[in-house]
Amino acid sequence: MGGRDFFCAELLTGKLRFRERRMEKLSLTAAEGLIYGLTQGGEMLLIRPNPGRMEIVSRFKLPADSTELAWAHPVVCGGRLYVRQGAFLYAYDIRAE
């Protein structure tokens, strides 16, 4: 696997189910059955786990306040998504309505 591949493999056998090649590097966290991925370029991805394909539910770009790369892992706590980029910390309400 390349260093920028996003893939799904069976836990017990290691059998590859799918692979997305040449993805931008992602910092990941998981909460409430979803995967939150932050690209180094500051794009937030909401990914639904699916063994057959990469299923991006939604995506958005962080505000352009910072020109620094995003390296910190996103955090989900108390119904909020916290994302740090450079000197900025963003908080998003992600509770279902």
PyMOL commands that set and color helices and strands:
alter all, ss='L'
color gray80, all
select strands_A, chain A and resi 6-9+16-20+26-31+34-39+43-48+55-61+75-77+80-85+88-93
alter strands_A, ss='S'
color yellow, strands_A
deselect
rebuild
show_as cartoon
